[in-house]
Amino acid sequence: MGNFLLFFAFLGLAAAEELWTAKPLTPAGSFTPEIEGPAVDRAGNIFAVSYERKPTIGRVTPDGKAEVFLEFTNGSLGNGIRFDRKGRMYVADYTNHNVLLVDPKTRKFRVFSHDPTMNQPNDLAMAPDETLYASDPNWKDSTGQIWHFDRKGRARKVATGMGTTNGIEVSPDGKRLYVNESAQRKVWVFDIARGHLLENKRLLIEFPDHGFDGMRADVDGNLYITRYGKGTVAIVSPEGKVIREVGVLGARPSNICFGGPDGRTVYVTEVEHKRLVEFRSDRPGIEWARWSKSRRR
């Protein structure tokens, strides 16, 4: 009987929880206008670039305490961040045409992959097999491409002739890759074929106004897309339907990730006020769920 009471009490708390309401996590001005990233480690810390000054990566605890985690001294500037199951950090370095690999224990970094024909690797997506995809926009020409990196850092260009590729994510089943184009306001989906190649490109959704930036998926495959200029996160179903839009307390959200103890806290980097904001979702992020599953093995 006691277990049933606890179960119904939990349901009552979940029902009473305030969802989809953003609140600040860090003070205004704690980051520079280049605030991007973000990503969450297994301890629940949030990492985002350009904390206090550039070129840095900041580490923020779930209760909002922040510090400079590392500072680049080689001309690198970070953008998208991802963690693998071992806790290693991958950072898109858009000035030096790299993907960097950071050891969080020593805070030392090295070049994981480099290709001089990259425009400016921007955002990263991690497949279930822990290989990476990167968006690679050319903002001047409003064009873009997509790269794949195997686990040894070998780079291969897997899509060209696109618009300004930006937010990028792999579906929960690992069979599809989603990429948005900021200037064109389109979200595309590819099938991931043998050898991590992309095929069957098709339009998922197109918006009539405002730009895009970061993009992440929940466990149901819904995409959470930052709408730069509108000040919202659009939640889009795998069928390309807008489920809802969540205001994020500033006009220029740049990127997004999931975290929190249950994977349902959504963190957003917000450029207008140069801070991190957070809101609660009803479903956990897919990356958090993969980590949670690997912990139980």
C-alpha positions as CSV (number, residue, x, y, z in Angstrom):
1,M,0.0,0.0,0.0
2,G,2.8,2.3,0.9
3,N,4.4,1.9,-2.6
4,F,1.2,2.8,-4.3
5,L,0.8,5.9,-2.1
6,L,4.4,7.0,-3.0
7,F,3.6,6.4,-6.7
8,F,0.5,8.5,-6.7
9,A,2.3,11.2,-4.7
10,F,5.0,11.3,-7.4
11,L,2.4,11.6,-10.1
12,G,0.8,14.5,-8.2
13,L,4.2,16.3,-7.9
14,A,4.9,15.8,-11.6
15,A,1.4,17.1,-12.5
16,A,2.0,20.2,-10.3
17,E,5.5,20.9,-11.7
18,E,5.7,24.1,-13.8
19,L,6.8,23.1,-17.3
20,W,7.8,25.3,-20.2
21,T,8.6,28.4,-18.1
22,A,12.1,29.8,-18.4
23,K,14.1,31.3,-15.6
24,P,17.7,32.7,-15.5
25,L,20.4,30.3,-14.3
26,T,23.3,32.8,-14.5
27,P,23.3,36.5,-14.0
28,A,22.9,38.8,-17.1
29,G,26.3,39.7,-18.5
30,S,28.1,36.6,-17.1
31,F,29.0,35.5,-20.6
32,T,30.1,37.4,-23.7
33,P,27.9,37.8,-26.8
34,E,29.6,34.7,-28.2
35,I,27.9,32.5,-25.7
36,E,27.3,29.1,-27.3
37,G,27.7,25.4,-26.6
38,P,26.1,24.1,-24.3
39,A,26.5,20.6,-23.0
40,V,26.1,18.8,-19.7
41,D,28.5,16.3,-18.1
42,R,27.5,13.3,-16.0
43,A,27.7,15.3,-12.8
44,G,25.1,17.7,-14.2
45,N,27.5,20.7,-14.8
46,I,26.7,22.8,-17.8
47,F,29.5,23.9,-20.1
48,A,29.2,26.8,-22.5
49,V,31.8,28.9,-24.4
50,S,32.8,32.5,-23.7
51,Y,32.2,32.7,-20.0
52,E,33.4,36.1,-18.7
53,R,35.7,36.6,-21.7
54,K,36.6,34.9,-24.9
55,P,38.1,32.4,-25.8
56,T,37.0,30.4,-22.7
57,I,34.7,27.6,-21.8
58,G,32.7,28.1,-18.6
59,R,31.5,25.5,-16.2
60,V,28.2,26.2,-14.4
61,T,26.8,24.0,-11.6
62,P,23.0,23.2,-11.7
63,D,22.5,25.9,-9.0
64,G,24.2,28.5,-11.2
65,K,27.7,28.8,-9.7
66,A,30.1,29.5,-12.6
67,E,33.8,29.5,-13.2
68,V,36.3,29.5,-16.2
69,F,36.9,25.9,-17.0
70,L,39.6,26.4,-19.6
71,E,41.0,29.2,-21.8
72,F,42.3,28.6,-25.3
73,T,45.7,30.1,-26.0
74,N,46.3,29.0,-29.6
75,G,43.7,31.2,-31.4
76,S,40.9,28.6,-31.1
77,L,37.4,29.7,-30.5
78,G,34.9,27.1,-29.3
79,N,31.3,26.7,-30.5
80,G,29.3,23.5,-30.2
81,I,30.2,21.0,-27.4
82,R,29.5,17.3,-26.9
83,F,30.5,14.7,-24.4
84,D,31.0,10.9,-25.0
85,R,30.2,8.1,-22.6
86,K,33.7,8.3,-21.1
87,G,33.2,11.9,-20.2
88,R,35.5,13.4,-22.8
89,M,34.6,16.7,-24.3
90,Y,34.5,17.5,-28.0
91,V,34.5,21.1,-29.1
92,A,33.9,22.6,-32.5
93,D,36.8,25.1,-33.1
94,Y,35.6,27.4,-35.8
95,T,38.6,29.6,-36.2
96,N,41.2,26.9,-36.6
97,H,39.0,24.5,-38.6
98,N,39.3,21.8,-35.9
99,V,37.3,19.6,-33.7
100,L,39.1,19.6,-30.3
101,L,39.2,16.8,-27.7
102,V,39.4,18.0,-24.0
103,D,40.3,15.9,-21.0
104,P,38.0,17.3,-18.3
105,K,40.3,16.0,-15.5
106,T,43.4,17.7,-16.7
107,R,41.6,20.5,-18.7
108,K,44.2,19.9,-21.5
109,F,43.0,19.7,-25.1
110,R,44.4,18.5,-28.4
111,V,43.2,18.5,-32.0
112,F,40.9,15.5,-32.6
113,S,40.4,16.3,-36.2
114,H,41.5,19.1,-38.6
115,D,40.7,19.8,-42.3
116,P,41.6,23.1,-43.9
117,T,38.6,22.9,-46.2
118,M,36.2,23.3,-43.4
119,N,34.5,26.7,-43.4
120,Q,34.0,27.0,-39.6
121,P,32.8,23.9,-37.8
122,N,29.8,25.1,-35.8
123,D,27.6,22.6,-34.0
124,L,28.2,18.9,-33.2
125,A,25.9,15.9,-33.0
126,M,26.8,12.5,-31.6
127,A,25.5,9.3,-33.0
128,P,24.7,6.3,-30.8
129,D,28.1,4.8,-31.9
130,E,29.8,7.9,-30.6
131,T,30.9,9.1,-34.1
132,L,30.3,12.8,-34.7
133,Y,28.6,15.0,-37.3
134,A,29.3,18.7,-37.6
135,S,27.5,21.5,-39.3
136,D,29.9,23.8,-41.3
137,P,28.3,27.0,-42.5
138,N,29.8,29.7,-44.7
139,W,27.9,32.7,-43.4
140,K,29.3,35.1,-46.0
141,D,27.8,33.1,-48.9
142,S,24.8,31.7,-47.0
143,T,26.0,28.2,-47.9
144,G,27.0,25.2,-45.8
145,Q,28.1,21.6,-45.6
146,I,28.2,18.6,-43.2
147,W,31.1,16.5,-42.0
148,H,31.4,13.2,-40.3
149,F,34.2,12.2,-37.9
150,D,34.9,8.6,-37.0
151,R,36.2,7.6,-33.5
152,K,39.8,8.1,-34.6
153,G,39.1,11.7,-35.8
154,R,39.1,11.0,-39.5
155,A,37.0,13.6,-41.3
156,R,34.8,13.1,-44.3
157,K,32.5,15.5,-46.0
158,V,29.0,13.9,-46.3
159,A,26.9,16.8,-47.6
160,T,27.5,19.9,-49.7
161,G,25.5,22.5,-51.5
162,M,23.3,23.4,-48.5
163,G,22.3,26.7,-46.9
164,T,23.8,28.0,-43.7
165,T,24.0,24.7,-41.8
166,N,23.8,25.2,-38.1
167,G,21.8,23.1,-35.6
168,I,22.4,19.4,-36.0
169,E,21.1,16.3,-34.3
170,V,20.8,12.5,-34.7
171,S,17.4,10.8,-34.2
172,P,17.0,8.6,-31.1
173,D,17.2,5.4,-33.2
174,G,20.4,6.7,-34.9
175,K,18.8,6.3,-38.4
176,R,18.3,10.0,-39.3
177,L,20.2,13.2,-39.2
178,Y,18.5,16.5,-38.8
179,V,20.2,19.8,-39.9
180,N,18.7,23.3,-39.9
181,E,19.7,26.2,-42.1
182,S,19.7,29.5,-40.2
183,A,19.3,32.0,-43.1
184,Q,16.9,29.8,-45.1
185,R,14.8,28.9,-42.0
186,K,14.6,25.3,-43.1
187,V,15.1,22.0,-41.3
188,W,16.2,19.0,-43.4
189,V,16.3,15.3,-42.6
190,F,18.6,12.7,-44.1
191,D,18.6,9.0,-43.8
192,I,21.9,7.7,-42.3
193,A,23.2,5.0,-44.7
194,R,25.9,2.4,-44.4
195,G,29.3,4.0,-43.6
196,H,27.6,7.0,-42.0
197,L,26.8,8.5,-45.4
198,L,23.7,10.6,-45.9
199,E,20.9,10.0,-48.4
200,N,17.3,10.8,-49.1
201,K,17.4,14.4,-48.2
202,R,14.0,15.9,-47.6
203,L,12.4,19.0,-46.0
204,L,11.0,18.5,-42.5
205,I,9.7,22.0,-41.9
206,E,10.2,25.6,-43.0
207,F,9.4,28.7,-41.0
208,P,8.3,32.0,-42.4
209,D,10.4,34.3,-40.2
210,H,13.3,34.6,-37.8
211,G,16.5,32.5,-37.8
212,F,17.6,29.2,-36.3
213,D,20.6,28.2,-34.3
214,G,21.1,25.2,-32.0
215,M,18.9,22.0,-32.0
216,R,18.6,19.0,-29.8
217,A,16.2,16.0,-29.5
218,D,14.2,14.4,-26.7
219,V,13.7,10.7,-26.3
220,D,10.6,10.8,-28.5
221,G,12.5,12.4,-31.4
222,N,11.0,15.9,-31.0
223,L,13.4,18.6,-32.0
224,Y,14.0,21.6,-29.7
225,I,15.1,24.4,-32.0
226,T,16.3,27.8,-30.9
227,R,14.6,30.6,-32.9
228,Y,17.2,33.4,-33.0
229,G,15.5,36.7,-33.2
230,K,12.1,35.5,-31.9
231,G,13.3,34.6,-28.5
232,T,11.7,31.1,-28.3
233,V,12.5,27.4,-28.5
234,A,10.3,25.7,-31.1
235,I,9.5,22.1,-30.3
236,V,8.9,20.2,-33.6
237,S,7.6,16.6,-33.9
238,P,9.4,14.0,-36.1
239,E,6.5,14.6,-38.5
240,G,7.4,18.3,-38.9
241,K,4.6,19.8,-36.8
242,V,5.2,22.6,-34.3
243,I,4.0,21.2,-30.9
244,R,4.7,24.4,-28.9
245,E,7.1,27.4,-28.6
246,V,8.7,28.3,-25.3
247,G,9.8,31.9,-24.5
248,V,13.4,32.1,-23.2
249,L,13.6,35.6,-21.7
250,G,15.6,37.1,-24.5
251,A,15.4,37.7,-28.2
252,R,18.5,35.7,-29.3
253,P,18.7,32.2,-28.0
254,S,21.8,30.6,-29.6
255,N,22.0,27.0,-28.5
256,I,20.4,24.3,-26.3
257,C,20.9,21.1,-24.4
258,F,19.2,18.8,-21.9
259,G,20.4,18.0,-18.4
260,G,19.2,17.9,-14.8
261,P,18.8,14.8,-12.6
262,D,16.1,13.3,-14.8
263,G,17.2,14.8,-18.2
264,R,14.2,17.1,-18.4
265,T,15.9,20.4,-17.6
266,V,16.6,22.3,-20.8
267,Y,19.4,24.8,-20.8
268,V,19.6,27.6,-23.4
269,T,22.4,30.0,-24.1
270,E,20.9,33.5,-24.6
271,V,22.8,36.2,-26.4
272,E,20.8,39.3,-25.7
273,H,21.4,39.2,-21.9
274,K,24.6,37.0,-22.2
275,R,23.4,34.3,-19.8
276,L,22.1,30.8,-19.4
277,V,18.4,30.2,-18.9
278,E,16.6,27.0,-18.1
279,F,13.1,25.5,-18.3
280,R,11.6,22.1,-17.5
281,S,10.3,19.8,-20.2
282,D,8.0,16.8,-19.9
283,R,10.5,14.4,-21.6
284,P,14.2,13.8,-21.2
285,G,16.8,14.5,-23.8
286,I,18.0,11.6,-25.9
287,E,21.7,12.1,-25.0
288,W,20.9,12.0,-21.3
289,A,18.9,8.8,-21.8
290,R,21.8,7.1,-23.6
291,W,24.1,8.0,-20.7
292,S,21.6,6.8,-18.2
293,K,21.3,3.5,-20.0
294,S,25.1,3.1,-20.2
295,R,25.4,3.7,-16.4
296,R,23.2,0.6,-15.8
297,R,25.3,-1.7,-17.8
